[in-house]
Amino acid sequence: MPLDVARKSRLSTAQWVDDAVEKRMKDALKVYAPLALLVIASIWLALSLIDPAPPSKVTFASGGSSGAYYSLAQQYAAALAENDVDVEVLETRGSVENLELLMAGKADIAFIQGGLAGEDAREELRSLAGMFHEPFWVFVRADTGAEDFGDLRSVRLSIGAEGSGTRALAIELQDDWEGEWSESARRTESGLAAAAALKAGDLDAAAFSASISAPYITDLLETPGISLLPFDRAPALARRTAALDEVTLYQGILDLQNDIPAQDIPLIASVAQLAVDKELHPAIQSLLLEASEQIHSGNSAFAQGGAFPDQDLIDLPLSSEAERYWKNGPSFLRNYFSFQVANFLDRAWVFLIPLITLLIPLVRMAPPLYRWRVRRKIYVWYSDLRELESRGRQAENDEERGKVLDELSGLQKEVGELDVPLSYTEEVYHLRSHITFVRNLVTGLYERPVDMGSPRTA
């Protein structure tokens, strides 16, 4: 075969194959495209019905920039930022303002000192757990002669600024001790200012709710002429309020060599809890709970490692997400996927499972549907072919049979132009052979004279 003829033959064959593939793809699209649209519509419907995604930004009410609340809030912000959640840390005056911001919907998360929540707060807010002790320190000058908190009714006692958790707890304890408390026993100095006034002799006593790491606490513990007032009835006080706990400042814990303090000192401590708006997305709560285990689970001066977070030392209802978390730990999906993926799957599985159950039979139905659609192009001609065969058998003269033969010729031409995938070509040729069979059958029914070669009855 000449080279140019062979090349043309190969090109012709390749073009024929390309055309056949293109035709097959068109047939497949007619079946699978509606199915794909149905799948996309189903997924869109499922996504529109699942719970909303967690917010990408939340607000955390903390405390003063020099306090423990603010520092810890920054640690939570860093932990949530690793999961693409932005935390705005608000500087506040303390627990009372934090509580007000939560109740007003101006904050989503806050540290709240135990013992401050009222009935209205218990309706609107939830606790994730108690996170750490906040000892209630009461330092007194030696010349006051005070040996018990009740001895401070008429001295110059600072109990913190208005709106602070320290002041709220001090007034609650003053009420527990009953009796008349003078206005001088409710002064408003706080923090470093109160410590300085106490050392200068402008105050007889000062109360603080603060971490042992606060510099003025360490300074006052080491200052001659100033002593830390013990709470000998700390166990009784702890039983009276759910979010208070009895703690002990152990001898020598600050300085073993110099024996500071010189003896064990019983104290009362509020427990700072991480409070949230009850509508805060469960996924954000879960992130906060994960972070809390890393931030608060270590040893401290007043608790052994693992004592916190504590879901019992709270005075707000425990959130349902926290209850689930402390019982079962992080979700199964969270152990294997990132926060975003785990959260999406956790929200979507309720709809995805029935959706997948529905789609499986639809997908399985597609190949038979595709085959039926292709074969239908072939089998639809058999109805016409049977009708023509019936008319040819019933024809009473050659004119009627000639009309049937003309229609069979037209049918043969149309079938020859039929467009089907290569894998169904055999069935097209079967149809064409059947048309030929019917043509021969009808032709054989002609009556022809022997000498003239005219049609004769078969």
Secondary structure, 3 states (H helix, E strand, C coil): CCHHHHHHHHHHHHHHHHHHHHHHHHHHHHHHHHHHHHHHHHHHHHHHHCCCCCCCEEEEECCCCCCHHHHHHHHHHHHHHCCCCEEEEECCCCHHHHHHHHHCCCCCEEEEECCCCCHHHHHHEEEEEEEEEEEEEEEEEHHHCCCCHHHHCCCCEECCCCCCHHHHHHHHHHHHHCCCCCHHHHECCCHHHHHHHHHHCCCCEEEEECCCCCHHHHHHHCCCCEEECCCCCHHHHHHHCCCEEEEEECCCCCECCCCECCCCEEEEEEEEEEEEECCCCHHHHHHHHHHHHHHHCCCCCCCCCCCCCECCCCCCCECHHHHHHHHHCCCCHHHCCCHHHHHHHHHHHHHHHHHHHHHHHHHHHHHHHHHHHHHHHHHHHHHHHHHHHHHHHHCCCHHHHHHHHHHHHHHHHHHHCCCCCHHHHHHHHHHHHHHHHHHHHHHCCCCCCCCCCCCCCC
